[in-house]
Amino acid sequence: MSGTELPTRRIVGWVGVARGKFYAWQQRCGQANEHNALVPGDHWITDDEWRRIIEFQQLFPLEGYRWLTFMMLDHDVVAVRPSTRRGCWCSSAAPPALTPSVRRGYTLQSRPLLGAPMSATPRLLCLVLSACLLASACNTPASPPAGAPGVRTGSGTAGKFKVAVMRFQHETCTFCPGGDMGVEDWTRLGPPLKGDALVNHDDTYVSGFVSMAREFGDIELVGLTSPDEAFGGSSRAWTTQAAFDHFIDLMRTDLTAAMPVDGVYLALHGAMAVRGVPRPEAEIARRIRDLVGPTVPIVGTFDLHGNEDAAFLEVADGSFVTKHFPHYDSWFQGERAATFMRRIMRGEYTAVRVTKTVPVVTATVLQWTGASPVMDIMARARRWEDQYPGVFVSVFLGFPWADVPDIGTTVQVMTNGDPALAEEAASDVASLIWRVRERYASPTSFPLPADAVRRTQEAIQTGATPVVLADYWDRPGDGTWTLAELVSKEVGGVLYAALTDAPALDAIWAADLQPGAPFDRAVGGYTGEPAGPPVRITGTLRWKGARWGYERVAVIDFGAGNVLILTPAYQQITMPEQLRFAGLEPDAFKVFVLKTRAHFRRGFDDTGYARTILLVDAPGDWFGTTRLKALRYEHAPIGALYPFGTPQAPLP
């Protein structure tokens, strides 16, 4: 179902609506309600209800129409379906005269700013879910009228706003082995994307931005040459300055050819590390700003694991950061970035930016937003956004595996010309993070492999399967501690997905082994002591071929119904569906071993798929664990961050 990442039939089942009824709604979408008698469409909502919808839209102009529908229910404004709310706003007919309101004018239902979230009754929940279904059944974009009085026009075709789109994303583990990445590492999985290939790329941030821009109908998009994916993903170390400059120069060349432009969208990550460039994302914005000048809005989207201080917003106009880990809202942040930029281009928004750095650094496994205190931090940010129109609060939780000067936690706020409100919101969220720092950042112990395997055997005996064993600490992906314990205890029904071992894959291809051939080789454990010793696997080659963007992947059958998947670089599995290949049926396995921290929860936890989940620790103070003091930082001001030392001030 569009916008929810859940299948329509599941929502239908939750609401209790017959499947046939839902599809009947689809067939009748947009038609008058004529099953008993003619009902004129003009009378479906009253003029007063129309006015309320428009006034509420003015209070929260950057929210999507679906979300606004649910907000109107919370505030007891009006109960309509999302398509009706959207029709009021997009209708060519002039709405009743309105009195402009900025943080006033419409009295909302009493609601605490920072209190506990409002409880929802089952009846309201059903109403909301029904509204979702109706939005899914009837979702026809409408373009605003062209050339409306008082609205600025752009530099594109027929007065459209011309917006340049670029993408340069990497989550850099500077402590990972493998050496620095050059241009060849950035192009090994495919050539750079350009023009429509970038604009139509399946990156969720870019897709969200593009979808909203096209829905507006007055934005013309220009894709700048951008690298796709780095080989090895977040298991790779520094990008060389030569590679960084190479791709930025390609973007600048395209941007120069496309000038003039009315806006630039940057799809970034926030945790990139480049040799000789202390703050890569801010440097990207600075080089773009040098070309487009001081008045063209530059807006970026980011991953919440980013390391960003004030440098980016000193050059750019806005930043939109995911609030969920797993990142369910990456598409939504792209949509918000497009809406925000359009308001600036139309002269409706004057961005005031405030950044607060919080002297705290935490391991990424502790940044899961499904539990407190991180859940509470993100809820606090959303409450500011819900309470005040035009306020955007983003929280970077930081990425400790990048040895960079801006490492740590950061709060960024944008308001529409209101510096006092921006300062208040940023200080409030930063203060909350500081107060919960012990729960947020203190090292946490998880079961070691021997204990985790023992608990796995107990879960198998009691039927509490499938079990997920998440080697959260293993960023290179070749760690064998859990594999060795499973083999030693002769645990059956294990799907190990996946183990990094490029040499083993090279050997399979060099020997031209075919499915059914015997496999007998020590695997994994080749990047050093933290990875553990190689483990000998004796079995049969089930399958080999291309998978997940890699040219070489192999599947090995061994032991009592066990399967081991070998990849040439780190591969994070987030959904059982990713494992349905080579004749594998994930539902047939009792145990999954994954190299992941929280993204696996998308398909194995939040869906209820796994009955037992165990985060597995490493038997040493190595990078990747929550014991960050074992790392040897050279560039990060680690002594000034909690929990390493004493921060210079108790509050940011």
NUPA-755899 format. One record per residue (C-alpha): z, y, x. Coordinates in steps of 0.1 Angstrom, whole numbers, plus 5000, padded with zeros to 4 digits. Layout:
<pts>
ZYX/...
</pts>
This chain:
<pts>
500050005000/498950345015/501750535031/504550275028/503349995052/504249745025/501849535004/501249654969/502249324953/505649344970/506349684955/505149554921/507649274923/510549494932/509849734903/509449434879/505949544866/503549274858/500749254883/498149274855/499849594842/499549754876/495749674878/495349804843/496850124855/494250134883/491450084858/492750364835/493550614863/492350964854/491550874818/493151034787/495950824771/493850714742/495150374733/496750504700/495250854695/493651124715/496151314736/494651624752/495251634790/496351994788/499451884770/500551624796/502751894813/503852224799/503152564814/506852584824/506652254842/503552374859/505352684871/508252484884/506052254904/504252544920/507452724928/508952414944/505752364965/506252724978/509752644988/508652335008/504952415017/504652165046/505851855027/503251605014/502751574977/504251224974/507451334992/507651654971/507451444939/510551254950/512351574961/511751724927/513451424911/516451464935/516651834926/516151774888/513152004888/510651794868/509651424866/505951374871/503851134890/502551234925/498951274913/500051514886/501951724911/498951734933/496651814904/498752124896/498452264931/494752184937/493552274902/490752534902/492352694872/494652984881/498352894876/500753124858/501753434877/504353354904/507053554921/506953474958/510153324972/511353265007/514753075008/515453224974/513953274939/514452914926/517952784922/518052434934/520552174920/523752194939/523451974970/525551955001/523752055033/525651825057/527451585034/526751225025/523351145011/523051144973/523350804957/520350674938/520750484905/518650174900/516850354872/515850644896/514850394922/512550224898/511150554888/510450644924/508850304931/506750344900/505550684912/504550514945/502450264926/500750534905/500050734937/498550414952/496450354921/495150714919/494850894952/491751124952/491851404977/491051754966/489852034987/491152394984/488752664971/486652805000/486853175007/490053244987/491053614989/493453695017/492953365035/491753375071/488553195080/487852995112/485252965139/483652645127/480752575103/480852775071/484052945081/486052625087/488852615112/487652445144/490352235159/490152045192/491851705193/492951535226/495151235234/497051145266/499950915261/502050705284/505650585285/506250555322/508650325339/508950465374/511250185384/508749915374/506849735401/503049735404/502350065422/500950395409/498150405383/494750565392/491750625371/490750265372/494050155356/493450405328/489950275322/490449905328/490849825291/488050055280/486250385287/487650725277/487250825240/485251125231/484051305200/484051085168/485350785188/488550975194/488751145160/488350805143/490550615168/493250395152/496150575170/498550645142/499450995153/495851095156/494950915124/497651095105/496451435118/492851365111/493551225076/495451545066/492851775082/490051605063/492051625031/492351995034/488552015037/488552345057/489052195092/486352095116/487451845143/486251825178/487351525199/487951595236/487351325262/490651135264/491850815281/492650535258/495350295271/496850235305/496649865316/500149725313/501449995290/505050095294/505549835321/503550055346/504850315370/503650655380/500250805372/498650955403/498151335403/494451265410/494151055378/496051315358/493851605370/490751395364/491351345327/492651695321/489551835337/487351625313/489351765284/489052125297/485252075302/484851965266/487152235253/485152505272/481952375256/483552385221/484952735224/485852925204/488452705187/491152795162/493652535172/494352245196/496151925187/497751725215/498651355208/501251295236/504151065242/506751275261/507751015288/504751035310/505551065348/502951195372/503351225410/503651595419/503751715383/507451745371/506651795334/503251655325/503151725288/504152095294/501552115321/498851985297/499852255272/499752515300/496252425312/494952425276/496652765269/494952905300/491652835283/492252925246/494453225251/497753335236/496953335199/495352995193/498052745180/498752445201/500752165184/501851825198/503151505184/505551285204/507450965206/511251005202/511650835236/510251145253/511851345281/511151705271/513152015278/512152375268/509052385289/506552245263/507552485235/507452785259/503752725260/502952545227/503652645191/505152325177/506251975184/506651695159/508651385170/509151055153/512451005137/512350625134/512550355160/510450145153/508150435148/507250405111/506650775108/504050835135/501250875109/503551115090/504251325121/500451365126/500151475090/502951735095/501351865127/498051925108/499752105080/501852315103/498852415124/496752505093/499452735081/499552915114/495752945114/495853085079/498453345089/501153195067/503553075094/504953255125/506552985146/509953065161/510952785186/514452695199/515252415223/518752275230/519152015258/522051785254/523551645287/523351285277/521150995288/521050655270/519250325273/516450275249/517949965233/520750185220/518250425204/517550205174/517550425143/518750145120/522350185130/524850455137/525150695155/521350745160/520750695123/523250975116/521651205141/518251165125/519751205090/521251535102/517851655114/516251555081/518851735060/518152065077/514452015069/515151915033/517452215027/515352495042/511652545037/509652575069/512352425091/511352145114/513951965136/512951715162/515151505185/513951355218/516351065226/515051045262/513550765283/515950665312/513350455330/511350765341/512850935371/511951295361/513751625361/513851675323/515351335315/517851325286/518351425250/516751735235/516651905201/513752125192/513552335161/510752555146/511252805117/508953045100/509953375116/513753305114/515353285149/518953285135/518152975114/516452805143/519452865165/521852745139/519952415131/519452335168/523052395177/524352195148/522251885157/522951915194/526751945187/526651625166/524951435195/527551555219/530451455196/529051095192/528051055229/530450765236/528950545209/525450685216/525250635253/528050415267/526850085283/526949795259/527149425267/524949175250/525148795253/523848645285/521048385284/523448085284/525548215256/522448325236/520947985239/524247815228/524348045198/520647965191/521447585191/524247655166/521847855144/519347565144/522047325134/523247545105/519747625093/520047995102/516448005115/514148155126/516048295156/514848595176/515948615212/514948955224/514949005262/515449375258/515849445295/512649285307/510149575311/507649395334/507749095311/508048815337/511748765334/512648385332/516348375326/516148295289/513148055294/515047865321/518047825298/515947705269/514147445291/517447335306/518947275272/515747115259/515647335228/512547265206/510447465182/510347765206/507448025206/507748225238/505648545233/504848645259/505448595296/503748815322/502048595348/498648725361/498648475390/498948175366/496048305345/493948355376/494647995385/493647865350/490348055351/489647965388/490147595380/488047635348/490747455328/489647395292/491847335261/493446995263/493747005301/497146935316/499147235328/501847195355/502847505372/505847735379/505548055359/507048395358/509648545381/507348695406/508349065406/511649025424/515248915419/515749075384/512948855370/514748535379/513248235397/509948085385/510347805359/508147495361/506347425328/504547085323/502347065293/498847115279/496547415277/496147475240/493847785242/492548055265/490548365258/490748745251/493648875231/495549205226/493049395247/493349165277/490448955289/492648665299/495448515278/496548155277/498647945253/500547645267/502047355247/505147205263/508347025255/509446945220/507047155200/507247455222/504547715230/504347955259/501948255258/500848395292/499548745295/498448945326/500749235318/503649325295/502949245259/505349345231/505249145199/506349335168/504949125139/504648755133/501048815122/500248895159/500948535167/498548385142/495748275165/494847965186/495947755157/499547885158/501547925126/504648135133/506448005102/506547655119/508747775147/512547795148/512948025178/510948335190/511548475225/510248835226/510149105253/511349395232/514149635224/513749755188/510049745178/510349375169/512549485140/509449605122/508249255115/511149025122/514249225110/513349495085/511249235065/514048975065/511848735084/514448635111/517848505099/519448525134/518748805159/520248815194/519549085220/519748895253/521149065285/520249005321/522748855346/522649155368/522849535369/519149595370/516749845356/516049775319/519649705311/522149945296/523849975330/521950285341/524250355370/522550075389/519350285391/518550505421/517350825407/515651075431/514351345407/516551335377/519751545376/521751235368/525051355381/525051625354/524451385325/526851175305/527850895311/527050925349/529151225357/530751535342/528251765325/528452125334/529552225299/531052035270/528252165247/524652235254/
</pts>
